[in-house]
Amino acid sequence: MSQRIAVIGAGTIGASWAAIFLARGHDVAVSDPAPEGEAFARRFIANAWPTLEKLGWVEKGASQDRFTFHKDPAAAAVGADFVQESGPEREDLKIKLFNTIDAAAPPQTVIASSSSGLLISRVTVECKHPERCVIGHPFNPPHLIPLVEVVGGAKTSRAAIDKAMAFYRSVGKHPIEIKKEVRGHVANRLQAALWREVVHLVAEGVVSVADADAAVAYGPGLRWALAGPSLIFHLAGGEGGMKHFLDHLAPAMQSWMDDLGTTRLTPEVQQAIVKGVAEEAGSRSIADLQRWRDRKLIDVLKVSDSP
Ligand SMILES: NC(=O)c1ccc[n+]([C@@H]2O[C@H](COP(=O)([O-])OP(=O)(O)OC[C@H]3O[C@@H](n4cnc5c(N)ncnc54)[C@H](O)[C@@H]3O)[C@@H](O)[C@H]2O)c1
């Protein structure tokens, strides 16, 4: 069913959210104070549209013409069925913005923040209706990547979390519920855990940056594109599944876990990583690599089971 979705803050993340909400057949009311805000969002959506069509994600009746732009965030939020806030990652700014949205949006409407690291309990301290506010953290770019991390705060109601999960599913996303507020939510912590070890191995001279990348991209990364590490290890246990895997390999796994590094990102270590990745990229520019990644990502999304 077609709804009115408000997108407050339309930079890299907000414009991408607007693209998928439009593609799924909704009316999308966008607000951003930047002088070029409207033009940026319209251009982003027009560029994303052919990819969304190729993926078969543009629904019947969906149109880029169902985009409206409002300088005032309250005007975008009035009458909204769902609000996705994607303003700058600053607590003071988001507190003010949430106040404005909370006062304008109907009291039952869920207000979700894309925030990568702020706590919704803090962002909503001045809201009249904090119970309907959640974090709905996407992965960049949200019009393509299915994962959304939904986190409630101290005052968020069960109903708001359920509504947010259902809404994200309805636009083809794969939401997961995070049951406690933790810094970086879950997916960024998992990325940090793996990358901490990359940094450690490079700093210790065990492997080059390029070969550490190869160790992921040409090995476990191929399987992780299809399923997470626990389900993959369940298969590594053969007929006995995870139980056999652990009976067999828990001591070895524990010894590797105990040996993982805790190297700090000192200026010297950062320099080594920058140099290593420049060697890996070679003559390929950032723009070349972006085009290559986006093309391949579409192929991966086509074979992925998500949502
Ligand atoms: N970039 C990422 O990879 C990524 C991934 C997931 C989540 N996020 C989160 O998404 C949010 C937006 O990040 P981004 O990367 O799109 O940043 P961005 O700088 O590209 O976009 C922020 C937008 O907010 C607008 N803005 C400034 N003041 C505003 C106000 N008072 N009200 C409304 N809009 C305002 C800016 O004009 C800009 O267009 C942040 O909370 C960030 O943590 C970012």
The ligand as a Gaussian input file, in Angstrom:
#p B3LYP/6-31G(d) Opt

LIG

0 1
 N       27.862000       7.518000       4.901000
 C       27.705000       6.302000       5.382000
 O       28.381000       5.334000       4.984000
 C       26.636000       6.030000       6.414000
 C       26.173000       4.703000       6.568000
 C       25.130000       4.462000       7.472000
 C       24.599000       5.508000       8.210000
 N       25.074000       6.772000       8.074000
 C       24.437000       7.843000       8.861000
 O       23.558000       8.569000       8.026000
 C       23.497000       9.934000       8.474000
 C       23.816000      10.847000       7.297000
 O       25.124000      10.582000       6.847000
 P       25.592000      10.957000       5.355000
 O       26.805000      10.143000       5.087000
 O       24.445000      10.890000       4.418000
 O       26.036000      12.485000       5.551000
 P       25.992000      13.669000       4.476000
 O       26.860000      14.718000       5.008000
 O       26.236000      13.129000       3.091000
 O       24.467000      14.138000       4.519000
 C       23.910000      14.853000       5.588000
 C       22.842000      15.764000       5.017000
 O       22.167000      16.395000       6.097000
 C       21.888000      17.720000       5.694000
 N       21.661000      18.555000       6.875000
 C       22.482000      19.428000       7.509000
 N       21.853000      20.003000       8.545000
 C       20.600000      19.494000       8.569000
 C       19.459000      19.732000       9.376000
 N       19.494000      20.579000      10.382000
 N       18.326000      19.045000       9.094000
 C       18.271000      18.165000       8.068000
 N       19.328000      17.906000       7.278000
 C       20.470000      18.553000       7.523000
 C       23.101000      18.148000       4.883000
 O       22.794000      19.249000       4.036000
 C       23.412000      16.875000       4.125000
 O       22.771000      16.843000       2.874000
 C       24.452000      10.057000       9.645000
 O       23.724000       9.946000      10.842000
 C       25.376000       8.864000       9.464000
 O       25.886000       8.379000      10.677000
 C       26.071000       7.066000       7.174000

